[in-house]
């Protein structure tokens, strides 16, 4: 055995101060042998080594390692359950998939951890003992909050008839359209007016396009597009007698339904119709879109809600929701719940992803004409001249309204403002902005929707979003299907087999070779043609039969019976 | 009553002056980012389309040779240097970034068969059809001085290939015999032979310095060990092997360029069958060179195209061609792994990018991140039909396109014939031979 190596740190601890264990580790570098070469590098290292490395002792030794976010939070960001590794047979693929799954899990955890970085806090309204939140009026709420927030509660008294109002996707701009032709666009936070026009025609609905410089107005007979100075850019005569407008921002589709029962999608990036179908269901006036999968939801007088995509002439799905005409439909921004209301005073909440329900079944005092979900899943219900806001009404049954506001005139339409605690209500006599604490998402994502967007940012975002435009063909009930493996379902297989029955034999264009004169008459040629055609037909039938036959029949067990002498006289079984 | 309403201070979200960058606030809540899969798919589609838009691989050509380029050599440490030899015996040294010729001289009487740099890079050795091995200084001669070789050795036999040891001062030449030389001596250290066939290429293993591989005219590939008396092994292919290259990162693997339009990757531990058959060329493959990463290699062919293969894939990922490029005689992958150099019959040396759509020059961090992101997306959605179609599509010259169709029909026909023979003969009479075993005749020890 050679000399045992002595390490400087061992010696230091044992000899000098063995009890130096209070979290501070000091390294003594004087013992390091200096090499002749590279002295400068060595010297530098010594200088660096003289610094004390201080380790902060763990305040609670019970918890070691990194802090893991709570399970519910990870659940929120998770991409669903992973691949079943048991079914992967080859080890190479198993390892690859394992690695991938690990990365996905890691990303979900990290996304959950970023919640710490969110700066804003959501709003709330809490009642003291003996009070209910319903009893608080807008005036009381506005008195309790800061001036800037209180300025978000305002009232516009206008005289051009029932108003419809819509916010932009970032919640900064507001567009209102009165039945008697008054259209106005403005930045409602700073109250800066972009334009105010009277189109001198009846206005049925208004809608922002992808940016705040353009909006569409459904007028008496056609749809018009104006810019934010009120200049008419387009008159779309193919959209005739439109009653409701919806804009699908990621697909750049302006969807509309008409009084004559037509449903149409206009691609505003190229100016072409992506689809226009006659639903055959009469007058359409209840329209909303599902923000999760971009399908259109139509409410019908028969109590049916139908879901549409521009690729199919038939609805993708239909749900019988009520036994009375449907008055209001709305889908929450996460695409989980759909609220429907009917003229028989019912209000139902449905699980729209499974097309199941109802999750909740409410009976209202009065039939609800309008419904609207906020980003935090609060539901505003408009009944006559009263608007009620319900909180936590989807999974649990809400006992009483969270807020209630009574107007003098009947309500025409309302929408929650994204990223704000505001409900904008269009009434017969103007527009009112109500404060609903806790309705909006407090933290916006700049790259998705930015209320503080500058002009340059808006331009850049427009280009980016146009590059990422999703094609209208990709609108389906399940938007994640593009990332799934395309496995034929049992129904597809059966369908494919059924289609084999209707296969037609190929057309054979047989052109006989030109032979020398006198070698064959027209009769012979005709006969040859017939033979060739029949051969091809036989071949085709044979192949079809093979395809139709079940492969299982090959391994069918043979009946075990000893052959009889007289079996030879039985008819032979063809194989 | 307690109440709070969202009330943001605009100062926290707006930049202070125009000199600042815009403030970016993220919220990764999935509800705020709908259509994740669909948007990613569109991004992947855009990325793969942009790849096509930016695919401009041809960087420039070096002209000056007065006859076809026969061979090229890269400097072991300076990536801007290239040495090339021509069929008229001329050797030229090129400055690649300037695209100029720095030296030119006639080195041999007849074709220059091979050039190698020594390990230090201060000399290079050329061999020619005049049976001479000449050593030249890598530095230019002083003004007024003539180009003179530092050393000249006259070999007794014809020379056809040369390879330098990666760490030693020895080099090997091939011809009628395989000879090992020391840089300082005029006599060969050793002479190895197996059979009477001539060898047209030889290559030292980059790691195991004693292992040599050579390809012979009797369609065989021979492995030598310089420590032993006799050669190690020999594998005979169906057609002749033109060139051989060791994988620099997995030095037990080598790839051969074959006359039958294919390249074969062998594991030297098991020569019974190749590890992979790389098909796509429609003419005899004349040259092959690995990238320094060992993941990819480039091949030049008699069908006037350069192809880049991934080492473990059977088909090429890229094809380079120009209207004027003729039959390829040599291709090299530069040592910074970014460029491919090709020398061809029509006297030009061409510089190509190794990745057709890569942006040259330094990248900004955001650019890098964006490229990495689109790379990941392309990988994720690679098997979607649209993405696949766009990524795979290449415009090929008419003669290549027609030849591909012809080869396809030939292959189908032979396959059909074999299937028919199998169907009409006793079971087991016509065995199914995998593609990888089809091209090796036998292995000798």
Interface residues (C-beta under 8 A of the other chain):
Chain A: X76 X77 X111 X114 X117 X118 X119 X120 X121 X122 X123 X124 X125 X126 X127 X128 X131 X136 X140 X141 X144 X145 X146 X148 X149 X152 X250 X291 X292 X294 X333 X334 X335 X375 X419 X420 X421 X435 X437 X440 X441 X442 X443 X444 X445 X446 X447 X448 X449 X451 X452 X454 X457 X467 X468 X469 X470 X471 X474 X479 X480 X481 X482 X483
Chain B: X1 X2 X3 X4 X5 X6 X7 X8 X10 X12 X13 X14 X22 X23 X24 X25 X26 X27 X28 X29 X30 X31 X32 X33 X34 X35 X36 X37 X38 X39 X40 X41 X42 X43 X46 X384
